[in-house]
Amino acid sequence: MLTLSGAKVAAASAARGRHFRFNWPLLLVLALALSGCMPATTQIAGADPADPAAKVARASYRSTIAPYTSLRPATPGPWRDRNDAVAPQPKQDR
């Protein structure tokens, strides 16, 4: 049993020794070559933000709580009247 676990440890240490060595000059040349493939930068904004004559949208105010209605408890109404108000109307026979 110990010999099998020792073999596993030896194999793992041998596998760790065979790492790929990084070639830094090759990586640098590759990065420089690929940087030449980058597209030219384009102007993203239409107008210069520092230009005082630039047209901007008008600032407006909208209340964030405008559609609010109070949900405080109300006094209970007669249940029969409330039920009749939401019940479907009976159909007329022809």
Phi and psi in degrees as a GROMACS rama.xvg file:
@    title "Ramachandran Plot"
@    xaxis  label "Phi"
@    yaxis  label "Psi"
@TYPE xy
-67.2426  -32.3439  LEU-2
-69.1056  -33.695  THR-3
-68.3023  -42.0578  LEU-4
-70.1026  -32.5714  SER-5
-66.2592  -35.0691  GLY-6
-68.149  -36.6285  ALA-7
-66.3839  -40.7732  LYS-8
-66.392  -40.5306  VAL-9
-65.9386  -40.0005  ALA-10
-67.1533  -37.7335  ALA-11
-67.7505  -40.3574  ALA-12
-69.6274  -32.8291  SER-13
-69.5975  -36.2529  ALA-14
-68.9456  -35.0446  ALA-15
-66.3863  -28.9484  ARG-16
-73.6117  -17.6608  GLY-17
-99.6735  43.7038  ARG-18
-72.8636  149.3  HIS-19
-72.0436  125.466  PHE-20
-84.784  132.893  ARG-21
-76.2827  133.483  PHE-22
-102.374  93.0049  ASN-23
-61.9111  -42.813  TRP-24
-62.4884  -37.8022  PRO-25
-65.402  -39.7745  LEU-26
-63.8607  -40.3851  LEU-27
-65.1303  -44.0571  LEU-28
-64.2648  -41.0671  VAL-29
-64.442  -41.8121  LEU-30
-65.2068  -41.4248  ALA-31
-66.5683  -37.9531  LEU-32
-67.2599  -40.1926  ALA-33
-74.0464  -26.0224  LEU-34
-68.4358  -23.9296  SER-35
-73.0158  -16.4588  GLY-36
-87.0295  -3.85282  CYS-37
-71.4245  141.322  MET-38
-70.6159  156.153  PRO-39
-68.0271  145.046  ALA-40
-71.0821  145.897  THR-41
-120.035  161.275  THR-42
-75.9203  123.037  GLN-43
-85.0085  -47.5748  ILE-44
-85.7285  149.385  ALA-45
-75.9859  -42.4553  GLY-46
-119.553  156.538  ALA-47
-73.6072  123.487  ASP-48
-66.9261  -18.2632  PRO-49
-86.2075  -5.67257  ALA-50
-78.7143  118.304  ASP-51
-70.622  -16.905  PRO-52
-91.8639  2.37969  ALA-53
-68.8787  140.36  ALA-54
-83.1062  135.051  LYS-55
-129.903  162.209  VAL-56
-72.1022  147.087  ALA-57
-71.3136  138.393  ARG-58
-80.2886  132.048  ALA-59
-132.584  163.255  SER-60
-114.935  131.208  TYR-61
-129.25  128.221  ARG-62
-70.2873  137.96  SER-63
-84.6492  -14.245  THR-64
-115.285  20.9051  ILE-65
-61.8159  -42.0771  ALA-66
-82.0484  12.777  PRO-67
-71.173  135.681  TYR-68
-127.106  143.764  THR-69
-67.2468  136.376  SER-70
-113.593  27.8468  LEU-71
-65.513  151.55  ARG-72
-60.9269  135.652  PRO-73
-103.043  161.153  ALA-74
-69.1666  137.797  THR-75
-69.0915  139.678  PRO-76
-96.716  174.166  GLY-77
-65.8509  128.329  PRO-78
-68.0216  -31.82  TRP-79
-66.7491  -39.6939  ARG-80
-66.4888  -41.6755  ASP-81
-64.8042  -40.6906  ARG-82
-65.7848  -42.0976  ASN-83
-66.2829  -29.6632  ASP-84
-70.1712  -29.8243  ALA-85
-104.163  -4.31807  VAL-86
-74.063  147.259  ALA-87
-66.2843  147.542  PRO-88
-73.6148  140.622  GLN-89
-66.8848  143.687  PRO-90
-78.6818  143.683  LYS-91
-85.0314  130.92  GLN-92
-81.0176  141.575  ASP-93
